[in-house]
């Protein structure tokens, strides 16, 4: 048997539209590749910079101010 019989002669040519690859969910998932990794990396950097990195003393007008 060569394949399913379609009543609509164009149905076989339009069947690709129902593929899960072309669903809205799949399209939006691939819209921003690497965005999740970038958000996690940036968050880790901000946490490190705010809490763990040593901050140099600020100099204002020749006076050293330590926070």
PDBQT receptor file of N, H, CA, C and O in Angstrom, charges set to zero:
ATOM      1  N   UNK A   1       0.851  -1.170   0.000  1.00  0.00    +0.000 N 
ATOM      2  CA  UNK A   1       0.000   0.000   0.000  1.00  0.00    +0.000 C 
ATOM      3  C   UNK A   1       0.899   1.237   0.000  1.00  0.00    +0.000 C 
ATOM      4  O   UNK A   1       1.789   1.330   0.846  1.00  0.00    +0.000 OA
ATOM      5  N   UNK A   2       0.707   2.163  -0.891  1.00  0.00    +0.000 N 
ATOM      6  H   UNK A   2      -0.016   2.087  -1.578  1.00  0.00    +0.000 HD
ATOM      7  CA  UNK A   2       1.610   3.305  -1.027  1.00  0.00    +0.000 C 
ATOM      8  C   UNK A   2       1.504   4.317   0.108  1.00  0.00    +0.000 C 
ATOM      9  O   UNK A   2       2.459   5.065   0.318  1.00  0.00    +0.000 OA
ATOM     10  N   UNK A   3       0.433   4.386   0.832  1.00  0.00    +0.000 N 
ATOM     11  H   UNK A   3      -0.343   3.779   0.661  1.00  0.00    +0.000 HD
ATOM     12  CA  UNK A   3       0.278   5.362   1.916  1.00  0.00    +0.000 C 
ATOM     13  C   UNK A   3      -1.191   5.643   2.144  1.00  0.00    +0.000 C 
ATOM     14  O   UNK A   3      -2.042   5.091   1.447  1.00  0.00    +0.000 OA
ATOM     15  N   UNK A   4      -1.501   6.491   3.106  1.00  0.00    +0.000 N 
ATOM     16  H   UNK A   4      -0.810   6.940   3.672  1.00  0.00    +0.000 HD
ATOM     17  CA  UNK A   4      -2.904   6.777   3.382  1.00  0.00    +0.000 C 
ATOM     18  C   UNK A   4      -3.549   7.534   2.217  1.00  0.00    +0.000 C 
ATOM     19  O   UNK A   4      -2.909   8.333   1.535  1.00  0.00    +0.000 OA
ATOM     20  N   UNK A   5      -4.810   7.259   2.021  1.00  0.00    +0.000 N 
ATOM     21  H   UNK A   5      -5.331   6.610   2.576  1.00  0.00    +0.000 HD
ATOM     22  CA  UNK A   5      -5.562   7.930   0.970  1.00  0.00    +0.000 C 
ATOM     23  C   UNK A   5      -6.202   9.191   1.557  1.00  0.00    +0.000 C 
ATOM     24  O   UNK A   5      -6.909   9.129   2.563  1.00  0.00    +0.000 OA
ATOM     25  N   UNK A   6      -5.953  10.295   0.935  1.00  0.00    +0.000 N 
ATOM     26  H   UNK A   6      -5.380  10.345   0.117  1.00  0.00    +0.000 HD
ATOM     27  CA  UNK A   6      -6.515  11.556   1.380  1.00  0.00    +0.000 C 
ATOM     28  C   UNK A   6      -7.658  11.954   0.459  1.00  0.00    +0.000 C 
ATOM     29  O   UNK A   6      -7.578  11.805  -0.760  1.00  0.00    +0.000 OA
ATOM     30  N   UNK A   7      -8.717  12.462   1.067  1.00  0.00    +0.000 N 
ATOM     31  H   UNK A   7      -8.781  12.583   2.058  1.00  0.00    +0.000 HD
ATOM     32  CA  UNK A   7      -9.823  12.955   0.247  1.00  0.00    +0.000 C 
ATOM     33  C   UNK A   7      -9.460  14.296  -0.361  1.00  0.00    +0.000 C 
ATOM     34  O   UNK A   7      -9.815  14.598  -1.501  1.00  0.00    +0.000 OA
ATOM     35  N   UNK A   8      -8.756  15.084   0.410  1.00  0.00    +0.000 N 
ATOM     36  H   UNK A   8      -8.468  14.839   1.335  1.00  0.00    +0.000 HD
ATOM     37  CA  UNK A   8      -8.304  16.387  -0.088  1.00  0.00    +0.000 C 
ATOM     38  C   UNK A   8      -6.974  16.184  -0.803  1.00  0.00    +0.000 C 
ATOM     39  O   UNK A   8      -6.034  15.658  -0.207  1.00  0.00    +0.000 OA
ATOM     40  N   UNK A   9      -6.876  16.583  -2.052  1.00  0.00    +0.000 N 
ATOM     41  H   UNK A   9      -7.639  17.010  -2.537  1.00  0.00    +0.000 HD
ATOM     42  CA  UNK A   9      -5.612  16.362  -2.770  1.00  0.00    +0.000 C 
ATOM     43  C   UNK A   9      -4.444  17.167  -2.191  1.00  0.00    +0.000 C 
ATOM     44  O   UNK A   9      -3.289  16.800  -2.403  1.00  0.00    +0.000 OA
ATOM     45  N   UNK A  10      -4.719  18.253  -1.467  1.00  0.00    +0.000 N 
ATOM     46  H   UNK A  10      -5.657  18.551  -1.295  1.00  0.00    +0.000 HD
ATOM     47  CA  UNK A  10      -3.658  19.067  -0.900  1.00  0.00    +0.000 C 
ATOM     48  C   UNK A  10      -3.345  18.705   0.551  1.00  0.00    +0.000 C 
ATOM     49  O   UNK A  10      -2.414  19.272   1.123  1.00  0.00    +0.000 OA
ATOM     50  N   UNK A  11      -4.073  17.801   1.154  1.00  0.00    +0.000 N 
ATOM     51  H   UNK A  11      -4.829  17.340   0.688  1.00  0.00    +0.000 HD
ATOM     52  CA  UNK A  11      -3.887  17.462   2.570  1.00  0.00    +0.000 C 
ATOM     53  C   UNK A  11      -2.497  16.891   2.840  1.00  0.00    +0.000 C 
ATOM     54  O   UNK A  11      -1.887  17.206   3.863  1.00  0.00    +0.000 OA
ATOM     55  N   UNK A  12      -2.003  16.076   1.955  1.00  0.00    +0.000 N 
ATOM     56  H   UNK A  12      -2.498  15.820   1.125  1.00  0.00    +0.000 HD
ATOM     57  CA  UNK A  12      -0.670  15.499   2.160  1.00  0.00    +0.000 C 
ATOM     58  C   UNK A  12       0.401  16.584   2.117  1.00  0.00    +0.000 C 
ATOM     59  O   UNK A  12       1.404  16.506   2.827  1.00  0.00    +0.000 OA
ATOM     60  N   UNK A  13       0.184  17.583   1.288  1.00  0.00    +0.000 N 
ATOM     61  H   UNK A  13      -0.630  17.646   0.711  1.00  0.00    +0.000 HD
ATOM     62  CA  UNK A  13       1.164  18.673   1.181  1.00  0.00    +0.000 C 
ATOM     63  C   UNK A  13       1.077  19.649   2.354  1.00  0.00    +0.000 C 
ATOM     64  O   UNK A  13       2.039  20.371   2.614  1.00  0.00    +0.000 OA
ATOM     65  N   UNK A  14      -0.029  19.689   3.054  1.00  0.00    +0.000 N 
ATOM     66  H   UNK A  14      -0.811  19.102   2.842  1.00  0.00    +0.000 HD
ATOM     67  CA  UNK A  14      -0.221  20.577   4.191  1.00  0.00    +0.000 C 
ATOM     68  C   UNK A  14       0.004  19.878   5.528  1.00  0.00    +0.000 C 
ATOM     69  O   UNK A  14      -0.104  20.519   6.573  1.00  0.00    +0.000 OA
ATOM     70  N   UNK A  15       0.310  18.605   5.525  1.00  0.00    +0.000 N 
ATOM     71  H   UNK A  15       0.398  18.084   4.676  1.00  0.00    +0.000 HD
ATOM     72  CA  UNK A  15       0.448  17.840   6.767  1.00  0.00    +0.000 C 
ATOM     73  C   UNK A  15       1.616  18.330   7.617  1.00  0.00    +0.000 C 
ATOM     74  O   UNK A  15       1.598  18.133   8.832  1.00  0.00    +0.000 OA
ATOM     75  N   UNK A  16       2.619  18.952   7.034  1.00  0.00    +0.000 N 
ATOM     76  H   UNK A  16       2.634  19.113   6.047  1.00  0.00    +0.000 HD
ATOM     77  CA  UNK A  16       3.773  19.432   7.793  1.00  0.00    +0.000 C 
ATOM     78  C   UNK A  16       3.374  20.495   8.806  1.00  0.00    +0.000 C 
ATOM     79  O   UNK A  16       4.058  20.663   9.815  1.00  0.00    +0.000 OA
ATOM     80  N   UNK A  17       2.291  21.210   8.565  1.00  0.00    +0.000 N 
ATOM     81  H   UNK A  17       1.735  21.073   7.745  1.00  0.00    +0.000 HD
ATOM     82  CA  UNK A  17       1.864  22.268   9.477  1.00  0.00    +0.000 C 
ATOM     83  C   UNK A  17       1.440  21.720  10.831  1.00  0.00    +0.000 C 
ATOM     84  O   UNK A  17       1.479  22.447  11.823  1.00  0.00    +0.000 OA
ATOM     85  N   UNK A  18       1.039  20.466  10.895  1.00  0.00    +0.000 N 
ATOM     86  H   UNK A  18       1.007  19.875  10.089  1.00  0.00    +0.000 HD
ATOM     87  CA  UNK A  18       0.599  19.862  12.149  1.00  0.00    +0.000 C 
ATOM     88  C   UNK A  18       1.748  19.191  12.900  1.00  0.00    +0.000 C 
ATOM     89  O   UNK A  18       1.530  18.592  13.953  1.00  0.00    +0.000 OA
ATOM     90  N   UNK A  19       2.946  19.284  12.379  1.00  0.00    +0.000 N 
ATOM     91  H   UNK A  19       3.123  19.770  11.523  1.00  0.00    +0.000 HD
ATOM     92  CA  UNK A  19       4.108  18.702  13.029  1.00  0.00    +0.000 C 
ATOM     93  C   UNK A  19       4.400  19.450  14.332  1.00  0.00    +0.000 C 
ATOM     94  O   UNK A  19       4.263  20.672  14.372  1.00  0.00    +0.000 OA
ATOM     95  N   UNK A  20       4.804  18.744  15.408  1.00  0.00    +0.000 N 
ATOM     96  H   UNK A  20       4.916  17.750  15.376  1.00  0.00    +0.000 HD
ATOM     97  CA  UNK A  20       5.102  19.427  16.678  1.00  0.00    +0.000 C 
ATOM     98  C   UNK A  20       6.297  20.377  16.589  1.00  0.00    +0.000 C 
ATOM     99  O   UNK A  20       6.457  21.240  17.452  1.00  0.00    +0.000 OA
ATOM    100  N   UNK A  21       7.117  20.236  15.585  1.00  0.00    +0.000 N 
ATOM    101  H   UNK A  21       6.986  19.534  14.885  1.00  0.00    +0.000 HD
ATOM    102  CA  UNK A  21       8.264  21.130  15.423  1.00  0.00    +0.000 C 
ATOM    103  C   UNK A  21       7.803  22.559  15.168  1.00  0.00    +0.000 C 
ATOM    104  O   UNK A  21       8.484  23.512  15.547  1.00  0.00    +0.000 OA
ATOM    105  N   UNK A  22       6.650  22.707  14.527  1.00  0.00    +0.000 N 
ATOM    106  H   UNK A  22       6.097  21.933  14.219  1.00  0.00    +0.000 HD
ATOM    107  CA  UNK A  22       6.161  24.031  14.164  1.00  0.00    +0.000 C 
ATOM    108  C   UNK A  22       5.086  24.543  15.115  1.00  0.00    +0.000 C 
ATOM    109  O   UNK A  22       4.362  25.476  14.767  1.00  0.00    +0.000 OA
ATOM    110  N   UNK A  23       4.962  23.965  16.294  1.00  0.00    +0.000 N 
ATOM    111  H   UNK A  23       5.550  23.207  16.577  1.00  0.00    +0.000 HD
ATOM    112  CA  UNK A  23       3.973  24.435  17.266  1.00  0.00    +0.000 C 
ATOM    113  C   UNK A  23       4.436  25.766  17.859  1.00  0.00    +0.000 C 
ATOM    114  O   UNK A  23       5.619  26.100  17.794  1.00  0.00    +0.000 OA
ATOM    115  N   UNK A  24       3.516  26.514  18.430  1.00  0.00    +0.000 N 
ATOM    116  H   UNK A  24       2.555  26.243  18.483  1.00  0.00    +0.000 HD
ATOM    117  CA  UNK A  24       3.863  27.808  19.032  1.00  0.00    +0.000 C 
ATOM    118  C   UNK A  24       4.832  27.637  20.190  1.00  0.00    +0.000 C 
ATOM    119  O   UNK A  24       5.737  28.451  20.371  1.00  0.00    +0.000 OA
ATOM    120  N   UNK A  25       4.646  26.585  20.970  1.00  0.00    +0.000 N 
ATOM    121  H   UNK A  25       3.911  25.923  20.823  1.00  0.00    +0.000 HD
ATOM    122  CA  UNK A  25       5.531  26.353  22.116  1.00  0.00    +0.000 C 
ATOM    123  C   UNK A  25       6.967  26.125  21.649  1.00  0.00    +0.000 C 
ATOM    124  O   UNK A  25       7.904  26.676  22.228  1.00  0.00    +0.000 OA
ATOM    125  N   UNK A  26       7.141  25.325  20.618  1.00  0.00    +0.000 N 
ATOM    126  H   UNK A  26       6.380  24.878  20.147  1.00  0.00    +0.000 HD
ATOM    127  CA  UNK A  26       8.486  25.050  20.114  1.00  0.00    +0.000 C 
ATOM    128  C   UNK A  26       9.111  26.299  19.502  1.00  0.00    +0.000 C 
ATOM    129  O   UNK A  26      10.317  26.516  19.612  1.00  0.00    +0.000 OA
ATOM    130  N   UNK A  27       8.289  27.113  18.863  1.00  0.00    +0.000 N 
ATOM    131  H   UNK A  27       7.308  26.937  18.774  1.00  0.00    +0.000 HD
ATOM    132  CA  UNK A  27       8.812  28.337  18.247  1.00  0.00    +0.000 C 
ATOM    133  C   UNK A  27       9.293  29.321  19.314  1.00  0.00    +0.000 C 
ATOM    134  O   UNK A  27      10.360  29.915  19.160  1.00  0.00    +0.000 OA
ATOM    135  N   UNK A  28       8.524  29.506  20.399  1.00  0.00    +0.000 N 
ATOM    136  H   UNK A  28       7.657  29.024  20.524  1.00  0.00    +0.000 HD
ATOM    137  CA  UNK A  28       8.913  30.443  21.443  1.00  0.00    +0.000 C 
ATOM    138  C   UNK A  28      10.076  29.919  22.272  1.00  0.00    +0.000 C 
ATOM    139  O   UNK A  28      10.884  30.707  22.765  1.00  0.00    +0.000 OA
ATOM    140  N   UNK A  29      10.176  28.607  22.435  1.00  0.00    +0.000 N 
ATOM    141  H   UNK A  29       9.520  27.967  22.035  1.00  0.00    +0.000 HD
ATOM    142  CA  UNK A  29      11.274  28.026  23.210  1.00  0.00    +0.000 C 
ATOM    143  C   UNK A  29      12.613  28.307  22.530  1.00  0.00    +0.000 C 
ATOM    144  O   UNK A  29      13.610  28.549  23.210  1.00  0.00    +0.000 OA
ATOM    145  N   UNK A  30      12.644  28.279  21.229  1.00  0.00    +0.000 N 
ATOM    146  H   UNK A  30      11.833  28.082  20.678  1.00  0.00    +0.000 HD
ATOM    147  CA  UNK A  30      13.893  28.496  20.520  1.00  0.00    +0.000 C 
ATOM    148  C   UNK A  30      14.138  29.931  20.123  1.00  0.00    +0.000 C 
ATOM    149  O   UNK A  30      15.096  30.219  19.406  1.00  0.00    +0.000 OA
ATOM    150  N   UNK A  31      13.277  30.854  20.581  1.00  0.00    +0.000 N 
ATOM    151  H   UNK A  31      12.498  30.620  21.164  1.00  0.00    +0.000 HD
ATOM    152  CA  UNK A  31      13.409  32.241  20.154  1.00  0.00    +0.000 C 
ATOM    153  C   UNK A  31      14.657  32.909  20.731  1.00  0.00    +0.000 C 
ATOM    154  O   UNK A  31      15.327  33.671  20.035  1.00  0.00    +0.000 OA
ATOM    155  N   UNK A  32      14.971  32.633  21.985  1.00  0.00    +0.000 N 
ATOM    156  H   UNK A  32      14.427  32.014  22.551  1.00  0.00    +0.000 HD
ATOM    157  CA  UNK A  32      16.125  33.250  22.637  1.00  0.00    +0.000 C 
ATOM    158  C   UNK A  32      17.054  32.166  23.172  1.00  0.00    +0.000 C 
ATOM    159  O   UNK A  32      17.050  31.896  24.373  1.00  0.00    +0.000 OA
ATOM    160  N   UNK A  33      17.839  31.547  22.318  1.00  0.00    +0.000 N 
ATOM    161  H   UNK A  33      17.843  31.766  21.342  1.00  0.00    +0.000 HD
ATOM    162  CA  UNK A  33      18.719  30.481  22.798  1.00  0.00    +0.000 C 
ATOM    163  C   UNK A  33      19.801  31.045  23.719  1.00  0.00    +0.000 C 
ATOM    164  O   UNK A  33      20.427  32.058  23.406  1.00  0.00    +0.000 OA
ATOM    165  N   UNK A  34      20.012  30.395  24.832  1.00  0.00    +0.000 N 
ATOM    166  H   UNK A  34      19.503  29.572  25.087  1.00  0.00    +0.000 HD
ATOM    167  CA  UNK A  34      21.037  30.812  25.770  1.00  0.00    +0.000 C 
ATOM    168  C   UNK A  34      20.587  31.862  26.769  1.00  0.00    +0.000 C 
ATOM    169  O   UNK A  34      21.375  32.267  27.624  1.00  0.00    +0.000 OA
ATOM    170  N   UNK A  35      19.334  32.316  26.687  1.00  0.00    +0.000 N 
ATOM    171  H   UNK A  35      18.694  31.986  25.993  1.00  0.00    +0.000 HD
ATOM    172  CA  UNK A  35      18.872  33.354  27.604  1.00  0.00    +0.000 C 
ATOM    173  C   UNK A  35      18.839  32.836  29.043  1.00  0.00    +0.000 C 
ATOM    174  O   UNK A  35      19.227  33.560  29.960  1.00  0.00    +0.000 OA
ATOM    175  N   UNK A  36      18.393  31.622  29.254  1.00  0.00    +0.000 N 
ATOM    176  H   UNK A  36      18.078  31.034  28.509  1.00  0.00    +0.000 HD
ATOM    177  CA  UNK A  36      18.342  31.058  30.603  1.00  0.00    +0.000 C 
ATOM    178  C   UNK A  36      19.728  30.937  31.212  1.00  0.00    +0.000 C 
ATOM    179  O   UNK A  36      19.923  31.261  32.384  1.00  0.00    +0.000 OA
ATOM    180  N   UNK A  37      20.687  30.477  30.432  1.00  0.00    +0.000 N 
ATOM    181  H   UNK A  37      20.529  30.214  29.480  1.00  0.00    +0.000 HD
ATOM    182  CA  UNK A  37      22.068  30.357  30.902  1.00  0.00    +0.000 C 
ATOM    183  C   UNK A  37      22.638  31.733  31.220  1.00  0.00    +0.000 C 
ATOM    184  O   UNK A  37      23.354  31.890  32.209  1.00  0.00    +0.000 OA
ATOM    185  N   UNK A  38      22.333  32.719  30.406  1.00  0.00    +0.000 N 
ATOM    186  H   UNK A  38      21.751  32.591  29.602  1.00  0.00    +0.000 HD
ATOM    187  CA  UNK A  38      22.841  34.071  30.637  1.00  0.00    +0.000 C 
ATOM    188  C   UNK A  38      22.253  34.664  31.912  1.00  0.00    +0.000 C 
ATOM    189  O   UNK A  38      22.963  35.335  32.662  1.00  0.00    +0.000 OA
ATOM    190  N   UNK A  39      20.977  34.430  32.168  1.00  0.00    +0.000 N 
ATOM    191  H   UNK A  39      20.400  33.886  31.559  1.00  0.00    +0.000 HD
ATOM    192  CA  UNK A  39      20.346  34.958  33.379  1.00  0.00    +0.000 C 
ATOM    193  C   UNK A  39      20.968  34.333  34.619  1.00  0.00    +0.000 C 
ATOM    194  O   UNK A  39      21.242  35.034  35.594  1.00  0.00    +0.000 OA
ATOM    195  N   UNK A  40      21.196  33.023  34.596  1.00  0.00    +0.000 N 
ATOM    196  H   UNK A  40      20.974  32.453  33.805  1.00  0.00    +0.000 HD
ATOM    197  CA  UNK A  40      21.812  32.339  35.741  1.00  0.00    +0.000 C 
ATOM    198  C   UNK A  40      23.245  32.837  35.952  1.00  0.00    +0.000 C 
ATOM    199  O   UNK A  40      23.649  33.080  37.089  1.00  0.00    +0.000 OA
ATOM    200  N   UNK A  41      24.003  32.989  34.888  1.00  0.00    +0.000 N 
ATOM    201  H   UNK A  41      23.675  32.791  33.965  1.00  0.00    +0.000 HD
ATOM    202  CA  UNK A  41      25.384  33.453  35.006  1.00  0.00    +0.000 C 
ATOM    203  C   UNK A  41      25.435  34.891  35.531  1.00  0.00    +0.000 C 
ATOM    204  O   UNK A  41      26.268  35.204  36.382  1.00  0.00    +0.000 OA
ATOM    205  N   UNK A  42      24.568  35.757  35.045  1.00  0.00    +0.000 N 
ATOM    206  H   UNK A  42      23.891  35.503  34.354  1.00  0.00    +0.000 HD
ATOM    207  CA  UNK A  42      24.553  37.143  35.503  1.00  0.00    +0.000 C 
ATOM    208  C   UNK A  42      24.138  37.229  36.973  1.00  0.00    +0.000 C 
ATOM    209  O   UNK A  42      24.710  38.009  37.735  1.00  0.00    +0.000 OA
ATOM    210  N   UNK A  43      23.153  36.436  37.369  1.00  0.00    +0.000 N 
ATOM    211  H   UNK A  43      22.688  35.803  36.750  1.00  0.00    +0.000 HD
ATOM    212  CA  UNK A  43      22.715  36.427  38.765  1.00  0.00    +0.000 C 
ATOM    213  C   UNK A  43      23.844  35.965  39.678  1.00  0.00    +0.000 C 
ATOM    214  O   UNK A  43      24.068  36.556  40.734  1.00  0.00    +0.000 OA
ATOM    215  N   UNK A  44      24.558  34.912  39.279  1.00  0.00    +0.000 N 
ATOM    216  H   UNK A  44      24.376  34.432  38.421  1.00  0.00    +0.000 HD
ATOM    217  CA  UNK A  44      25.692  34.430  40.067  1.00  0.00    +0.000 C 
ATOM    218  C   UNK A  44      26.774  35.502  40.169  1.00  0.00    +0.000 C 
ATOM    219  O   UNK A  44      27.373  35.673  41.231  1.00  0.00    +0.000 OA
ATOM    220  N   UNK A  45      27.031  36.223  39.084  1.00  0.00    +0.000 N 
ATOM    221  H   UNK A  45      26.544  36.084  38.221  1.00  0.00    +0.000 HD
ATOM    222  CA  UNK A  45      28.035  37.287  39.105  1.00  0.00    +0.000 C 
ATOM    223  C   UNK A  45      27.629  38.404  40.057  1.00  0.00    +0.000 C 
ATOM    224  O   UNK A  45      28.457  38.883  40.832  1.00  0.00    +0.000 OA
ATOM    225  N   UNK A  46      26.375  38.823  40.012  1.00  0.00    +0.000 N 
ATOM    226  H   UNK A  46      25.702  38.433  39.383  1.00  0.00    +0.000 HD
ATOM    227  CA  UNK A  46      25.909  39.909  40.882  1.00  0.00    +0.000 C 
ATOM    228  C   UNK A  46      25.987  39.498  42.347  1.00  0.00    +0.000 C 
ATOM    229  O   UNK A  46      26.409  40.289  43.191  1.00  0.00    +0.000 OA
ATOM    230  N   UNK A  47      25.584  38.270  42.655  1.00  0.00    +0.000 N 
ATOM    231  H   UNK A  47      25.241  37.628  41.970  1.00  0.00    +0.000 HD
ATOM    232  CA  UNK A  47      25.666  37.786  44.034  1.00  0.00    +0.000 C 
ATOM    233  C   UNK A  47      27.117  37.753  44.499  1.00  0.00    +0.000 C 
ATOM    234  O   UNK A  47      27.416  38.177  45.616  1.00  0.00    +0.000 OA
ATOM    235  N   UNK A  48      28.011  37.260  43.669  1.00  0.00    +0.000 N 
ATOM    236  H   UNK A  48      27.768  36.915  42.763  1.00  0.00    +0.000 HD
ATOM    237  CA  UNK A  48      29.434  37.226  44.016  1.00  0.00    +0.000 C 
ATOM    238  C   UNK A  48      29.968  38.639  44.234  1.00  0.00    +0.000 C 
ATOM    239  O   UNK A  48      30.665  38.902  45.215  1.00  0.00    +0.000 OA
ATOM    240  N   UNK A  49      29.639  39.543  43.319  1.00  0.00    +0.000 N 
ATOM    241  H   UNK A  49      29.073  39.329  42.522  1.00  0.00    +0.000 HD
ATOM    242  CA  UNK A  49      30.164  40.896  43.389  1.00  0.00    +0.000 C 
ATOM    243  C   UNK A  49      29.641  41.645  44.619  1.00  0.00    +0.000 C 
ATOM    244  O   UNK A  49      30.380  42.419  45.228  1.00  0.00    +0.000 OA
ATOM    245  N   UNK A  50      28.395  41.428  44.984  1.00  0.00    +0.000 N 
ATOM    246  H   UNK A  50      27.795  40.799  44.490  1.00  0.00    +0.000 HD
ATOM    247  CA  UNK A  50      27.818  42.138  46.126  1.00  0.00    +0.000 C 
ATOM    248  C   UNK A  50      28.247  41.560  47.469  1.00  0.00    +0.000 C 
ATOM    249  O   UNK A  50      28.428  42.317  48.422  1.00  0.00    +0.000 OA
ATOM    250  N   UNK A  51      28.411  40.271  47.575  1.00  0.00    +0.000 N 
ATOM    251  H   UNK A  51      28.264  39.655  46.801  1.00  0.00    +0.000 HD
ATOM    252  CA  UNK A  51      28.627  39.655  48.885  1.00  0.00    +0.000 C 
ATOM    253  C   UNK A  51      30.037  39.114  49.124  1.00  0.00    +0.000 C 
ATOM    254  O   UNK A  51      30.484  39.084  50.270  1.00  0.00    +0.000 OA
ATOM    255  N   UNK A  52      30.733  38.696  48.103  1.00  0.00    +0.000 N 
ATOM    256  H   UNK A  52      30.369  38.720  47.172  1.00  0.00    +0.000 HD
ATOM    257  CA  UNK A  52      32.001  38.008  48.318  1.00  0.00    +0.000 C 
ATOM    258  C   UNK A  52      33.226  38.767  47.835  1.00  0.00    +0.000 C 
ATOM    259  O   UNK A  52      34.317  38.546  48.360  1.00  0.00    +0.000 OA
ATOM    260  N   UNK A  53      33.092  39.639  46.869  1.00  0.00    +0.000 N 
ATOM    261  H   UNK A  53      32.205  39.818  46.442  1.00  0.00    +0.000 HD
ATOM    262  CA  UNK A  53      34.250  40.357  46.332  1.00  0.00    +0.000 C 
ATOM    263  C   UNK A  53      34.669  41.452  47.306  1.00  0.00    +0.000 C 
ATOM    264  O   UNK A  53      33.827  42.136  47.889  1.00  0.00    +0.000 OA
ATOM    265  N   UNK A  54      35.980  41.610  47.473  1.00  0.00    +0.000 N 
ATOM    266  H   UNK A  54      36.664  41.055  46.999  1.00  0.00    +0.000 HD
ATOM    267  CA  UNK A  54      36.474  42.684  48.330  1.00  0.00    +0.000 C 
ATOM    268  C   UNK A  54      36.416  43.980  47.545  1.00  0.00    +0.000 C 
ATOM    269  O   UNK A  54      36.793  44.043  46.375  1.00  0.00    +0.000 OA
ATOM    270  N   UNK A  55      35.942  44.995  48.210  1.00  0.00    +0.000 N 
ATOM    271  H   UNK A  55      35.635  44.944  49.160  1.00  0.00    +0.000 HD
ATOM    272  CA  UNK A  55      35.785  46.276  47.539  1.00  0.00    +0.000 C 
ATOM    273  C   UNK A  55      36.932  47.187  47.961  1.00  0.00    +0.000 C 
ATOM    274  O   UNK A  55      37.259  47.258  49.146  1.00  0.00    +0.000 OA
ATOM    275  N   UNK A  56      37.542  47.879  47.015  1.00  0.00    +0.000 N 
ATOM    276  H   UNK A  56      37.277  47.821  46.053  1.00  0.00    +0.000 HD
ATOM    277  CA  UNK A  56      38.629  48.799  47.374  1.00  0.00    +0.000 C 
ATOM    278  C   UNK A  56      38.065  50.031  48.085  1.00  0.00    +0.000 C 
ATOM    279  O   UNK A  56      36.894  50.374  47.926  1.00  0.00    +0.000 OA
ATOM    280  N   UNK A  57      38.909  50.680  48.861  1.00  0.00    +0.000 N 
ATOM    281  H   UNK A  57      39.861  50.402  48.991  1.00  0.00    +0.000 HD
ATOM    282  CA  UNK A  57      38.500  51.900  49.556  1.00  0.00    +0.000 C 
ATOM    283  C   UNK A  57      38.294  53.002  48.524  1.00  0.00    +0.000 C 
ATOM    284  O   UNK A  57      39.054  53.115  47.562  1.00  0.00    +0.000 OA
ATOM    285  N   UNK A  58      37.269  53.807  48.730  1.00  0.00    +0.000 N 
ATOM    286  H   UNK A  58      36.651  53.715  49.511  1.00  0.00    +0.000 HD
ATOM    287  CA  UNK A  58      36.995  54.916  47.817  1.00  0.00    +0.000 C 
ATOM    288  C   UNK A  58      37.826  56.116  48.221  1.00  0.00    +0.000 C 
ATOM    289  O   UNK A  58      37.994  56.393  49.408  1.00  0.00    +0.000 OA
ATOM    290  N   UNK A  59      38.342  56.824  47.239  1.00  0.00    +0.000 N 
ATOM    291  H   UNK A  59      38.206  56.599  46.274  1.00  0.00    +0.000 HD
ATOM    292  CA  UNK A  59      39.117  58.025  47.522  1.00  0.00    +0.000 C 
ATOM    293  C   UNK A  59      38.344  59.229  47.011  1.00  0.00    +0.000 C 
ATOM    294  O   UNK A  59      37.959  59.292  45.844  1.00  0.00    +0.000 OA
ATOM    295  N   UNK A  60      38.125  60.190  47.914  1.00  0.00    +0.000 N 
ATOM    296  H   UNK A  60      38.438  60.139  48.862  1.00  0.00    +0.000 HD
ATOM    297  CA  UNK A  60      37.447  61.417  47.570  1.00  0.00    +0.000 C 
ATOM    298  C   UNK A  60      38.271  62.599  48.068  1.00  0.00    +0.000 C 
ATOM    299  O   UNK A  60      38.392  62.805  49.276  1.00  0.00    +0.000 OA
ATOM    300  N   UNK A  61      38.831  63.366  47.160  1.00  0.00    +0.000 N 
ATOM    301  H   UNK A  61      38.733  63.198  46.179  1.00  0.00    +0.000 HD
ATOM    302  CA  UNK A  61      39.587  64.558  47.546  1.00  0.00    +0.000 C 
ATOM    303  C   UNK A  61      40.805  64.277  48.395  1.00  0.00    +0.000 C 
ATOM    304  O   UNK A  61      41.149  65.077  49.266  1.00  0.00    +0.000 OA
ATOM    305  N   UNK A  62      41.459  63.167  48.163  1.00  0.00    +0.000 N 
ATOM    306  H   UNK A  62      41.180  62.517  47.456  1.00  0.00    +0.000 HD
ATOM    307  CA  UNK A  62      42.655  62.840  48.911  1.00  0.00    +0.000 C 
ATOM    308  C   UNK A  62      42.403  62.128  50.214  1.00  0.00    +0.000 C 
ATOM    309  O   UNK A  62      43.348  61.652  50.843  1.00  0.00    +0.000 OA
ATOM    310  N   UNK A  63      41.155  62.039  50.643  1.00  0.00    +0.000 N 
ATOM    311  H   UNK A  63      40.388  62.426  50.132  1.00  0.00    +0.000 HD
ATOM    312  CA  UNK A  63      40.818  61.327  51.866  1.00  0.00    +0.000 C 
ATOM    313  C   UNK A  63      40.330  59.916  51.508  1.00  0.00    +0.000 C 
ATOM    314  O   UNK A  63      39.576  59.732  50.552  1.00  0.00    +0.000 OA
ATOM    315  N   UNK A  64      40.757  58.965  52.260  1.00  0.00    +0.000 N 
ATOM    316  H   UNK A  64      41.370  59.114  53.036  1.00  0.00    +0.000 HD
ATOM    317  CA  UNK A  64      40.330  57.576  52.035  1.00  0.00    +0.000 C 
ATOM    318  C   UNK A  64      39.103  57.294  52.879  1.00  0.00    +0.000 C 
ATOM    319  O   UNK A  64      39.120  57.453  54.100  1.00  0.00    +0.000 OA
ATOM    320  N   UNK A  65      38.049  56.878  52.221  1.00  0.00    +0.000 N 
ATOM    321  H   UNK A  65      38.035  56.749  51.229  1.00  0.00    +0.000 HD
ATOM    322  CA  UNK A  65      36.802  56.540  52.919  1.00  0.00    +0.000 C 
ATOM    323  C   UNK A  65      36.564  55.054  52.744  1.00  0.00    +0.000 C 
ATOM    324  O   UNK A  65      36.533  54.558  51.618  1.00  0.00    +0.000 OA
ATOM    325  N   UNK A  66      36.398  54.345  53.836  1.00  0.00    +0.000 N 
ATOM    326  H   UNK A  66      36.423  54.748  54.750  1.00  0.00    +0.000 HD
ATOM    327  CA  UNK A  66      36.158  52.918  53.781  1.00  0.00    +0.000 C 
ATOM    328  C   UNK A  66      34.716  52.647  54.169  1.00  0.00    +0.000 C 
ATOM    329  O   UNK A  66      34.252  53.136  55.199  1.00  0.00    +0.000 OA
ATOM    330  N   UNK A  67      34.007  51.886  53.370  1.00  0.00    +0.000 N 
ATOM    331  H   UNK A  67      34.384  51.489  52.533  1.00  0.00    +0.000 HD
ATOM    332  CA  UNK A  67      32.592  51.568  53.667  1.00  0.00    +0.000 C 
ATOM    333  C   UNK A  67      32.480  50.239  54.315  1.00  0.00    +0.000 C 
ATOM    334  O   UNK A  67      31.376  49.801  54.638  1.00  0.00    +0.000 OA
TER     335      UNK A  67
